[in-house]
């Protein structure tokens, strides 16, 4: 008796069953390989904390611009800008982002220097952004975001 001709079921030989199985496996793998050698892969979606990072960089630049335009406030505003730069560095490290190699030029924005009231309102909005992100993130990220939200709230009070 030929072992390859042994029936695996009604009307099927082992060879036929193996052939059908191999064909099905090959057919299933073809679509998975489509695009394998195509161009660049799709970029990963931005991290949900990227807006908080971007906001920290904008706030730091705004403080720096205000300090340059109003030298009498520089001693008061420079530490707040430094806090936002530190937040940006911590967030970048957490999400694997790269910070700009140089700080944005404080003179790049030709608009009027922000007033303390404008800075306070920006801090309040930024505090809400960080608090919302804190509520929506994982526990390992929440500690940093909670600290950033608290610092932004303290900045808003310091600007009164």
Secondary structure, DSSP 8 states (H G I E B T S, - for coil): --GGG-EEETTEEHHHHHHHHHHHHHHHHHHHHTTTTSSS-------TTHHHHHHHHHHHHHHHHHHHH-GGGHHHHHHHHHHHHHHHHHHHHHHT----SS---TTS--S----HHHHHHHHHHHHHHHHHHHHHS-HHHHHHHHHHHHHHHHHHHHT-
